[in-house]
């Protein structure tokens, strides 16, 4: 589902929004620190701040549906993954290192488009909860004629 080239993009330090919904289809979401594509390309681990809205975690427990939107600020290339949560855990120290590396890559992207570190230094993303998701669909979200098209 996610090939090697797409996996490299998804793990390159992007802006990541993690979305959920309740039974009434009302959304709740949060910024995520990182995404790790697992070797089979059918599962990802998304690192969410523990301080995220309790509604995000509640929605995951209730129905497990997730939409993960990722974009690179310097060129607006964007992808969305849809999937179902399998399980979650408190991120381990070695996982937090991976998440920090991607988060810092994202902050570097913001700096490159003119949003200086002074504007982002108060953004808190750690500690994290790791959420393993079975990917059910992948969509191109880059603005243009192919936006919304399935990549898988």
C-alpha positions, -999 to +999 in steps of 0.1 A: +000+000+000+028+025+009+058+019-013+094+028-004+094+062-021+062+072-005+074+060+029+105+081+026+084+112+019+060+104+048+090+101+072+108+132+060+096+157+086+062+169+075+033+188+091+010+161+104-026+164+115-043+134+131-081+134+128-108+113+144-146+114+146-172+105+171-205+086+165-222+118+154-193+123+128-181+154+147-143+158+142-116+160+168-079+163+159-044+172+169-010+179+155+013+148+155+050+147+158+059+119+134+049+089+113+068+057+111+059+034+081+063-003+090+080-026+067+049-041+052+036-007+040+002-015+054+007-002+089+020+031+103+028+043+138+017+079+145+032+098+175+006+120+192+013+143+221-001+130+254-015+164+259-038+160+229-075+165+233-091+137+254-117+136+226-091+123+201-082+094+224-118+088+233-128+086+196-100+062+189-112+039+218-148+042+206-144+035+169-107+035+160-112+055+127-083+079+119-073+102+090-037+113+090-029+143+067+007+151+060+021+180+040+055+195+032+053+232+038+080+242+012+061+228-018+026+218-005+030+182-015+004+164+007-009+129+013-037+116+035-039+081+050-072+066+063-071+037+087-081+019+118-062+020+151-050-014+163-035-004+196-014+023+213+013+027+239+035+053+256+063+061+232+096+046+244+128+067+246+141+054+212+108+062+196+108+097+210+142+102+194+127+093+160+097+115+166+119+144+177+140+141+145+109+143+123+094+171+143+126+191+140+125+184+102+090+199+101+102+230+121+130+234+096+105+234+068+085+261+086+117+281+090+124+277+053+091+294+044+096+322+068+081+311+101+111+315+125+119+292+154+109+320+178+073+316+166+073+278+170+095+273+201+065+271+225+048+243+206+048+212+228+046+178+213+063+155+238+058+131+256+040+110+230+016+082+226+024+059+198-007+047+178-004+018+154-028+020+125-038-004+098-038+018+066-070+012+045-065+040+019-039+065+007-049+097-011-030+124-029-039+158-013-014+180-032-033+209-047-039+204-084-059+183-108-049+150-091-059+161-056-082+136-039-071+107-061-063+074-045-026+064-044-034+028-034 
